[in-house]
Amino acid sequence: MANYQMRQLPSLTALRCLQVRDTQRSVLNIPSSLEALLDVGEVDLSQNGLSRIPDGLFVLPTLRRLNMSNNIMTELHSAIGKYFEIEYVWITEVTNICNFSFRFVVKT
Protein backbone atom coordinates (compact mmCIF):
# COMPACT_ATOMS: atom_id res chain seq x y z
CA MET A 1 0.00 0.00 0.00
CA ALA A 2 1.70 3.18 -1.17
CA ASN A 3 1.76 6.33 0.95
CA TYR A 4 -0.99 8.03 -1.06
CA GLN A 5 -3.22 4.98 -0.53
CA MET A 6 -2.74 5.10 3.25
CA ARG A 7 -4.33 8.56 3.32
CA GLN A 8 -7.56 6.94 2.11
CA LEU A 9 -7.51 4.28 4.81
CA PRO A 10 -9.96 6.05 7.20
CA SER A 11 -12.64 5.94 4.47
CA LEU A 12 -12.54 2.11 4.30
CA THR A 13 -15.13 1.72 7.05
CA ALA A 14 -15.93 -1.95 6.28
CA LEU A 15 -12.29 -3.03 6.58
CA ARG A 16 -11.75 -6.03 8.89
CA CYS A 17 -8.07 -6.84 8.39
CA LEU A 18 -5.22 -4.46 7.61
CA GLN A 19 -2.11 -6.15 6.18
CA VAL A 20 0.73 -3.71 5.53
CA ARG A 21 3.65 -6.03 6.15
CA ASP A 22 7.06 -4.99 4.77
CA THR A 23 5.75 -1.85 3.03
CA GLN A 24 8.24 0.71 4.37
CA ARG A 25 5.72 2.31 6.75
CA SER A 26 6.70 4.84 9.36
CA VAL A 27 4.66 6.34 12.19
CA LEU A 28 4.54 9.51 10.08
CA ASN A 29 2.84 7.94 7.06
CA ILE A 30 0.13 6.02 8.91
CA PRO A 31 -3.04 8.05 9.48
CA SER A 32 -3.52 9.11 13.09
CA SER A 33 -7.32 9.20 12.88
CA LEU A 34 -8.63 5.68 12.33
CA GLU A 35 -11.70 5.78 14.59
CA ALA A 36 -14.03 5.21 11.59
CA LEU A 37 -12.57 1.70 11.18
CA LEU A 38 -15.00 0.09 13.61
CA ASP A 39 -14.59 -3.50 12.38
CA VAL A 40 -10.80 -3.89 12.11
CA GLY A 41 -9.90 -6.95 14.15
CA GLU A 42 -6.39 -7.64 12.86
CA VAL A 43 -3.48 -5.38 11.95
CA ASP A 44 -0.14 -6.59 10.58
CA LEU A 45 2.54 -3.91 10.52
CA SER A 46 5.46 -6.33 10.75
CA GLN A 47 8.78 -5.77 8.98
CA ASN A 48 8.42 -2.01 8.57
CA GLY A 49 11.18 -0.61 10.75
CA LEU A 50 8.67 1.04 13.09
CA SER A 51 10.02 2.34 16.40
CA ARG A 52 6.63 2.33 18.14
CA ILE A 53 3.00 1.34 17.70
CA PRO A 54 1.29 4.08 15.66
CA ASP A 55 -1.10 6.23 17.72
CA GLY A 56 -3.96 5.63 15.29
CA LEU A 57 -4.20 1.98 16.36
CA PHE A 58 -5.17 2.91 19.92
CA VAL A 59 -8.66 3.96 18.81
CA LEU A 60 -9.62 0.68 17.10
CA PRO A 61 -12.36 -0.76 19.34
CA THR A 62 -12.41 -4.26 17.84
CA LEU A 63 -8.66 -4.84 17.48
CA ARG A 64 -7.92 -8.44 18.54
CA ARG A 65 -4.61 -9.23 16.85
CA LEU A 66 -1.66 -6.89 16.39
CA ASN A 67 1.54 -7.99 14.65
CA MET A 68 4.44 -5.61 15.22
CA SER A 69 7.17 -8.26 14.84
CA ASN A 70 10.47 -7.54 13.13
CA ASN A 71 10.31 -3.80 13.67
CA ILE A 72 12.89 -1.86 15.66
CA MET A 73 10.69 -1.03 18.63
CA THR A 74 12.23 1.44 21.06
CA GLU A 75 9.01 2.65 22.67
CA LEU A 76 5.84 0.99 23.95
CA HIS A 77 2.90 3.27 24.64
CA SER A 78 1.20 2.61 27.96
CA ALA A 79 -2.19 2.75 26.20
CA ILE A 80 -1.61 -0.81 24.98
CA GLY A 81 -2.86 -1.91 28.40
CA LYS A 82 -6.34 -0.54 27.66
CA TYR A 83 -7.00 -3.26 25.08
CA PHE A 84 -8.91 -5.66 27.29
CA GLU A 85 -10.30 -7.43 24.23
CA ILE A 86 -6.98 -7.97 22.46
CA GLU A 87 -6.00 -11.63 22.13
CA TYR A 88 -2.57 -11.60 20.49
CA VAL A 89 0.26 -9.08 20.27
CA TRP A 90 3.43 -10.02 18.42
CA ILE A 91 6.38 -7.77 19.20
CA THR A 92 9.98 -8.72 18.50
CA GLU A 93 13.19 -6.75 18.02
CA VAL A 94 12.51 -4.63 21.09
CA THR A 95 15.53 -2.56 22.16
CA ASN A 96 16.23 0.03 24.82
CA ILE A 97 12.82 -0.10 26.51
CA CYS A 98 12.95 0.45 30.26
CA ASN A 99 10.37 0.72 33.02
CA PHE A 100 7.39 -0.52 31.09
CA SER A 101 4.74 -2.95 32.19
CA PHE A 102 1.24 -3.77 31.11
CA ARG A 103 -1.25 -6.48 31.82
CA PHE A 104 -3.87 -8.38 29.91
CA VAL A 105 -7.15 -9.25 31.50
CA VAL A 106 -8.45 -12.64 30.46
CA LYS A 107 -12.22 -12.73 30.24
CA THR A 108 -14.01 -16.02 30.75
C-alpha positions as CSV (number, residue, x, y, z in Angstrom):
1,M,0.0,0.0,0.0
2,A,1.7,3.2,-1.2
3,N,1.8,6.3,0.9
4,Y,-1.0,8.0,-1.1
5,Q,-3.2,5.0,-0.5
6,M,-2.7,5.1,3.3
7,R,-4.3,8.6,3.3
8,Q,-7.6,6.9,2.1
9,L,-7.5,4.3,4.8
10,P,-10.0,6.0,7.2
11,S,-12.6,5.9,4.5
12,L,-12.5,2.1,4.3
13,T,-15.1,1.7,7.1
14,A,-15.9,-2.0,6.3
15,L,-12.3,-3.0,6.6
16,R,-11.8,-6.0,8.9
17,C,-8.1,-6.8,8.4
18,L,-5.2,-4.5,7.6
19,Q,-2.1,-6.2,6.2
20,V,0.7,-3.7,5.5
21,R,3.7,-6.0,6.2
22,D,7.1,-5.0,4.8
23,T,5.8,-1.9,3.0
24,Q,8.2,0.7,4.4
25,R,5.7,2.3,6.7
26,S,6.7,4.8,9.4
27,V,4.7,6.3,12.2
28,L,4.5,9.5,10.1
29,N,2.8,7.9,7.1
30,I,0.1,6.0,8.9
31,P,-3.0,8.1,9.5
32,S,-3.5,9.1,13.1
33,S,-7.3,9.2,12.9
34,L,-8.6,5.7,12.3
35,E,-11.7,5.8,14.6
36,A,-14.0,5.2,11.6
37,L,-12.6,1.7,11.2
38,L,-15.0,0.1,13.6
39,D,-14.6,-3.5,12.4
40,V,-10.8,-3.9,12.1
41,G,-9.9,-7.0,14.1
42,E,-6.4,-7.6,12.9
43,V,-3.5,-5.4,11.9
44,D,-0.1,-6.6,10.6
45,L,2.5,-3.9,10.5
46,S,5.5,-6.3,10.8
47,Q,8.8,-5.8,9.0
48,N,8.4,-2.0,8.6
49,G,11.2,-0.6,10.8
50,L,8.7,1.0,13.1
51,S,10.0,2.3,16.4
52,R,6.6,2.3,18.1
53,I,3.0,1.3,17.7
54,P,1.3,4.1,15.7
55,D,-1.1,6.2,17.7
56,G,-4.0,5.6,15.3
57,L,-4.2,2.0,16.4
58,F,-5.2,2.9,19.9
59,V,-8.7,4.0,18.8
60,L,-9.6,0.7,17.1
61,P,-12.4,-0.8,19.3
62,T,-12.4,-4.3,17.8
63,L,-8.7,-4.8,17.5
64,R,-7.9,-8.4,18.5
65,R,-4.6,-9.2,16.8
66,L,-1.7,-6.9,16.4
67,N,1.5,-8.0,14.7
68,M,4.4,-5.6,15.2
69,S,7.2,-8.3,14.8
70,N,10.5,-7.5,13.1
71,N,10.3,-3.8,13.7
72,I,12.9,-1.9,15.7
73,M,10.7,-1.0,18.6
74,T,12.2,1.4,21.1
75,E,9.0,2.6,22.7
76,L,5.8,1.0,24.0
77,H,2.9,3.3,24.6
78,S,1.2,2.6,28.0
79,A,-2.2,2.7,26.2
80,I,-1.6,-0.8,25.0
81,G,-2.9,-1.9,28.4
82,K,-6.3,-0.5,27.7
83,Y,-7.0,-3.3,25.1
84,F,-8.9,-5.7,27.3
85,E,-10.3,-7.4,24.2
86,I,-7.0,-8.0,22.5
87,E,-6.0,-11.6,22.1
88,Y,-2.6,-11.6,20.5
89,V,0.3,-9.1,20.3
90,W,3.4,-10.0,18.4
91,I,6.4,-7.8,19.2
92,T,10.0,-8.7,18.5
93,E,13.2,-6.7,18.0
94,V,12.5,-4.6,21.1
95,T,15.5,-2.6,22.2
96,N,16.2,0.0,24.8
97,I,12.8,-0.1,26.5
98,C,12.9,0.5,30.3
99,N,10.4,0.7,33.0
100,F,7.4,-0.5,31.1
101,S,4.7,-3.0,32.2
102,F,1.2,-3.8,31.1
103,R,-1.3,-6.5,31.8
104,F,-3.9,-8.4,29.9
105,V,-7.1,-9.2,31.5
106,V,-8.4,-12.6,30.5
107,K,-12.2,-12.7,30.2
108,T,-14.0,-16.0,30.7
